[in-house]
Amino acid sequence: MIARAYLHGRFTIDFLSTMPFDLFLSIFLEEDLTKNFKLLALFKLIRMLRLSHIITVMNAHKETKLMFLLFKLFFFLLMYIHCLGCIWWFLVKIDGVWIHPMNSIN
């Protein structure tokens, strides 16, 4: 009964988060094309969404739960800042200029 509930619930998320997509794509595609699929590794972060449920169900003191919730907050803040940095880097890579010249009129 537990296995059936797991298969109907969280199995697909856990399965997708543990699959090495980059390894499978490198077998079937050329190396130049596999660089475009690096974002598939973000499936591993889906498991972090279960963390809130695990913390609330956890049999621990209130202070311990608050410490874990604070850790979760810092982790998601760090991931948010990292993603913004990646977007900024990507935009600068496309534009080719980090800071525009100060003497330009436009």
Buried (B, 14 or more C-beta within 10 A) or exposed (E): EEEEEEEEEBEEBBEBBEBEBBEEBBEEEEEEEBEEBEEBEEBEEBBEEEBEEEBEEEEEEEEEBEEBBEEBEEEBEEEEEEEEEEEEEEEEEEEEEEEEEEEEEE
